């Protein structure tokens, strides 16, 4: 599976979900299931290929500045939370994902992030996407065993988050580095 095909699958599911595609706030979030259904419709070897591309895209966002943005948006963000955040960011579509990787402060443009900053409603992270390929493979084949064997060790994990790190507890530093997100999430 090529990167373009991977993103086309995500965009197709987003299109099906319409206005409800941008917010992971349960209980009525249709996007993860729409993505899962599309993955499960693939042949098993393409599900593995989907998973490999997922890992590549996911690791692209393993950046300290993006983690700081997630920390600000979510009011704290540990390892697991940042995994969920990156998976949910992928569901925002390629354009939003690429902008956020290049400029984490651009997350302030996302409607769900604006809602989170002004109403305490909405959510960006999506833990279920971390397991979507495995779930789809099991649905398609009846067993996760082949998934584990095919995927195990196929994609190396990255070193610590890349990019400049700073003290995310320092409000002034956050305001300097992420001014638009800070305006949404930090009180004066």
Protein Blocks (a to p, Z undefined) as FASTA:
>chain_A
ZZklmmmmmmmmmmmnmmmlmpccdfkbfklmmmmmmmmmpcfklmmmmmmmmmmmmmmm
mcfklmmmmmmmnopacfklmmmmmmmmmmnojklmmmmmmmmmlmmmpmklmmmmmnop
acfbdfklmmmmmmmmmmmnopaklmmmmmgopaccddddedjdddfklmklmmmmmmml
mmmmpcZZ
